[in-house]
Amino acid sequence: MNKKSNRLETLKMIISSKELSSQDEVLTELRKEGIDITQATLSRYLKQLRVAKASSMNGSYVYVLPNETMYKRAVTPPTPSEMLKSSGFLSLNISGNIAVLKTRPGYASALAYNIDHSDIPEIIGSIAGDDTIFIVIREGASKEELLKKLNLDTGK
């Protein structure tokens, strides 16, 4: 990942995990992650990511990523550096012929694309939101074989 991509990903993780209402607060959080940029660069990044301000539950205005005005923030989120160490996958639960795969915010679409283009015969198709993927499993397919082909460590 190049330097700018890393900065943008870290910025997305910070905005999605904290309620920040000013560029100074964002710059402070970026510095905690070892990223020292100017306010002008931050403004360009915010514009590029289409970051907006929206009213939070407590009535203040905070930065949000596109389509996430009612964004659910984690109570004690990991640092952006910790979040960037994984592929975005969080968990997978299967019930009958439907699997629900949870990801970090913004990762579901990319993971669903990879799943749909992986040529896994056990999967009929998927649909993704921001952080959730619904997967339809072919009737009679082995769950163990599906997990093996998805290459996911579900801890089971």
C-alpha positions in Angstrom: 0.0 0.0 0.0 1.5 3.4 -1.0 1.8 6.2 1.4 -1.2 8.2 0.2 -3.4 5.1 0.2 -2.3 4.3 3.8 -3.1 7.8 4.8 -6.6 7.7 3.2 -7.4 4.3 4.8 -6.2 5.5 8.2 -8.3 8.7 7.8 -11.4 6.6 6.9 -10.8 4.4 10.0 -10.5 7.4 12.2 -13.6 9.1 10.9 -15.6 5.9 11.1 -14.5 5.1 14.7 -14.5 8.5 16.4 -16.8 11.5 16.7 -14.6 14.3 15.4 -16.1 17.8 14.7 -13.1 19.8 13.6 -10.1 19.4 11.3 -7.8 20.1 14.3 -9.3 17.0 16.0 -8.8 14.9 12.9 -5.2 16.1 12.5 -4.5 15.2 16.2 -5.8 11.7 15.7 -3.8 11.3 12.5 -0.6 12.4 14.4 -1.4 9.7 17.0 -1.2 7.2 14.2 2.2 8.7 13.0 0.7 10.7 10.1 1.7 14.3 10.0 0.0 16.2 7.3 -1.0 19.9 6.8 -4.5 21.2 7.1 -4.6 21.9 3.3 -3.7 18.2 2.6 -6.4 17.1 5.1 -8.9 19.3 3.3 -8.0 17.7 0.0 -8.3 14.2 1.5 -11.7 15.0 3.1 -12.9 16.2 -0.3 -11.6 13.2 -2.1 -13.3 10.8 0.3 -16.5 12.9 0.1 -16.5 13.3 3.9 -19.4 15.3 5.2 -20.6 16.6 8.5 -23.8 15.2 10.1 -25.6 15.5 13.3 -24.6 12.9 15.9 -26.9 11.5 18.6 -25.8 14.1 21.0 -26.7 17.0 18.6 -23.1 18.0 17.6 -21.9 17.9 14.0 -19.3 15.3 13.3 -17.4 14.0 10.2 -19.0 11.0 8.5 -18.1 9.0 5.4 -20.6 9.0 2.5 -23.9 7.2 3.0 -23.1 6.8 6.7 -25.0 9.7 8.4 -26.4 7.2 11.0 -23.1 5.4 11.4 -22.8 3.0 14.2 -19.5 3.7 16.0 -17.8 1.1 18.2 -17.7 1.9 21.9 -14.0 1.0 22.2 -12.7 0.8 18.7 -9.2 -0.5 17.9 -6.8 2.0 16.5 -6.7 2.5 12.8 -3.2 0.9 12.6 -4.6 -2.2 14.2 -7.6 -2.3 11.9 -5.4 -2.0 8.8 -3.6 -5.2 9.7 -6.5 -7.4 8.7 -8.3 -7.9 5.4 -11.6 -6.4 6.7 -13.1 -9.7 7.6 -14.6 -9.9 11.1 -17.0 -12.8 11.4 -19.1 -15.4 9.5 -22.3 -17.0 10.7 -24.3 -19.6 8.7 -27.9 -20.4 9.2 -29.5 -22.9 6.7 -28.4 -21.8 3.2 -27.7 -18.2 4.2 -24.4 -16.9 5.5 -23.9 -13.5 7.1 -20.3 -12.2 6.8 -19.4 -9.1 8.8 -16.6 -6.8 7.8 -15.0 -3.5 8.9 -16.9 -0.5 7.6 -16.5 0.0 3.9 -15.0 -3.5 3.2 -18.1 -5.5 2.4 -18.4 -4.5 -1.3 -14.8 -5.4 -2.1 -15.0 -8.7 -0.3 -18.3 -9.6 -1.9 -16.8 -8.8 -5.3 -14.0 -11.2 -4.5 -16.4 -13.9 -3.3 -18.6 -13.5 -6.4 -15.6 -13.8 -8.7 -13.9 -16.7 -6.9 -15.8 -19.4 -8.8 -17.0 -21.2 -5.6 -19.7 -23.7 -6.6 -21.2 -23.8 -3.1 -22.2 -20.1 -3.5 -25.1 -19.0 -5.6 -24.5 -15.3 -5.1 -24.0 -12.5 -2.6 -25.3 -9.0 -1.8 -23.2 -6.4 0.1 -23.9 -3.4 2.2 -21.3 -1.3 3.9 -20.2 -3.8 6.5 -22.3 -6.9 5.9 -22.5 -9.5 3.1 -25.4 -11.9 2.7 -24.3 -15.0 0.9 -26.8 -17.6 -0.5 -25.3 -21.1 -0.3 -26.3 -23.7 -2.8 -28.7 -26.3 -1.3 -26.9 -29.4 0.0 -23.5 -27.7 0.0 -21.0 -28.6 2.7 -20.4 -25.8 5.2 -16.9 -27.2 5.9 -16.1 -27.2 2.2 -17.5 -23.6 1.8 -15.3 -22.4 4.7 -12.3 -24.1 3.3 -12.8 -22.5 -0.1 -13.5 -19.0 1.4 -10.2 -19.5 3.3 -11.7 -18.0 6.4 -10.6 -18.8 9.9 -13.8 -18.6 11.9 -12.3 -20.1 15.0 -14.4 -23.3 14.7 
